[in-house]
Amino acid sequence: SNKETEAEEEAAAQYLSAERIQRLAMSGTIGLGSGFLAGLFGVGGGAVVVPALSVATELTHYQALGTSLMAMTLPAFVGTVTHYQRGNVAMRVAPALAAGAFAGAYLGGKLG
């Protein structure tokens, strides 16, 4: 019906509001910049992303931290698999390093 079509169009307009587009563009720009710097200098993406999200968006520091960690999960996994396939992962070191990082991240998250 005509009312259903109007309601669907209104929902689509709200979904693609200027504010939402601006927020997505800002997040994408921060991600692009951090990825570029990480690739160029080997800097950890979180060192750029967390402060940028805290300053350029409405996120609190802890929200920016959690968002950054979540966003880096897939790229970290893909990078790990790629480097493993190329023989660039020192398996004599990696498991203990990963276990220590896991424990440290858990404790840091609980204290933070």
N, C-alpha and C positions, 0 to 999 in steps of 0.2 A: 504494500500500500504506500501511498504518498507520505504518510507520517513516519513509517518505518524508514523510508529512504532519507527523509530529512534528518531523522535521528542518527542514522549511520553517517551521513555527511557531517553532522555536527561533531560526532565522536571522532571522526577522522581529522577534522579541523583542530580539535583540541589536542589530539595526539601529536600533530605536526605543528604545534604552536611555535611562534617565534622564540619563546623562552626555551622550549625543549630543543629546538634546532641549535640555538646559541650554546646551550649546555653541552650538547653532543659535539659541536664543533670545538668548543674549548677543551673538552676531554680528549678528543682526537688530536688536536694540536699539541697538547702536553705529551701524549703518547708518542707522537711523531718526533717531537724534539728530544724526548728522553731516549728513544730508540736510536736516533741519529748520534747523540752524544755517547751512548753506550757502545755503539758500533765503532765510532771514531776513536774514543779514548779508553774504552774498556771500563768505564764508570758504571757502577751498579745503577740500574734504572730507578730504584727506589730513592736514591740520593737526590734525584731530580724531581721525580713524580710527587712524592709526599709534600715537599715544600710548595711546589707549583699548585697542587690541588688545594692545599690549605689557603694559599693567597688568592688564587684566581676563581675559586668556587665557594659555595656556602658550607662546604664540608669542614668539620672540626679536624683537628690533628689526628685523632684516633680513627675517625671515619676515613680520612685520606690514607692513613697507614693500612687499614684493613682493605680498602679498595685497591690500593697499589699491590698489596700482596696477592689478592685474588686475581687481578689483571695479569700478573706476571706468571701465574701458574702454567698456563698453556705454552707461552713462549719458552719458559724454562724447561718444560718437558720436551718440546720439540728440539731445542738446542742440545739438551742432554742426549737424546736419541741420535741426533746428527753427529755429535762429537764422538759418541760411543762407536757408531758405525765407521767412523774415520780412524778409529784407534787412538783417539785423543783423551780417553778417560783412563787415569791410572787406578786400576781396580785394586791395587794393594793399599791405596790411600782413601779412595772415594767412599767405601762403606762406613768406615769409622768417622770420616768427616761429615757424612750425611747424618749419621746417628747423633753426633755432637750438635750439629746444626738443628736437628729436629728437637732435641731436648732443650737447647738454648732458646729456640723460637717459642716452644711451649711455655717455658718459665717466664720469658720476657713478655709474652702475651698475657699471662696470668697477672704479672706485676704491673703491667702498663695500663 
